[in-house]
Amino acid sequence: MTDPVTTPETPAPRIPTIDLRPWRDGDPGARAAIARTVDDALQTAGFLLVTGHGVDPTLRTRIREAARAFFLLSVPAKQAYEVKVGGRGWLGPGAEANGYSEGTETPPDLKESLTFATHEPFDDPAVNAEWYAPNVWPSEVPELRTLCEEYLARMGELENELLSLLGEALGLEPDFFSRHMSHPTYGFNINWYPGTEVIGDPVPGQFRIGPHTDFGTVTILDRQAGKGGLQVFTDEGGWEDAPYDPEAFTINIGDLMSRWTGARWRSGRHRVLPPPADEPTEELMSLVYFGECTPGTVVESVPAPVGRVAYPAVDSHVYLREKLDSITVG
């Protein structure tokens, strides 16, 4: 791995690549340099690329193959699994408009999703009523369940490792964040972005996913490269195509994590472009793991000098529910 410390002649990229292997095994100097790079990146773009994570690439490929078989089913077959935002099942076309979370009225997002979440019920019936239901696995693609459950186990491990890195990047205890994740209400979306032969031509202002920030703590994204792909917003560069490495996960922090750090770190604003006019049949699929807290976690801003804004304390899941409701269409 190249030393992430840069000189004035070689400024650090706004979205750097972090190799986790030196973080696990490196000397204190290497670990300190990685922590500084993470802190700098999350102050500017809110995004990182992460390699050395150890997640088998063939697992991701097999999930995409199984999910694509589902998305290519007839609409009536998929409607048997239809849910609203926050449910477990199929989100069909027109279900979400992520731009609404920014207060912008936009056409519905040009995607379909399969959505899953935490697989273990909670002890509190009230929490179960709002945040738990059994995952619904399509019977037409029985292999999807085993693949996704293996993938989600790997995501839980990676999330905790990343949260430990984030804690140390702030100069805090390694478990500052991870100790609040003993039974999280994580979410997992498989987002399918078909071409115009499926969705028709986009209308003005319509995206595969409209401009937004994520709502929770840490998002782990496995994406595919495309012309109608991910863009990231920074104050310095405006909208830019996100860097891509097929071996890397794209990591961004959400609104809750930004509040937690007292606005030291920014929630990564992003969007997914519509199918491009010169490649209207382009088809992409993303695997998106949304890290969340254990219900009942109270999020208080880290005080100065680390934090910069003292937000009022919030219940993590009251906050999350308000955000989810804001993007639901209909």
FENJO-V630280 format. One line per field, one symbol per residue. burial: 1 if it has 24 or more other ideal C-beta (glycine too) atoms within 12 Angstrom, else 0. A space follows every 10 residues. Layout:
burial->???
This chain:
burial->0001000000 0111111111 0110000001 1011111111 1111111111 1110100011 0011011111 1010000100 1110111111 1110111111 1000011111 1111111110 0100001000 1100111100 1001101100 1101110111 1111111111 0100011101 1011111111 1111110110 0100011111 1111111111 1111011111 1111000001 0111100111 1111111111 1111111111 1111100000 0111111111 1111111010 1100010000 1001011111 1011011110
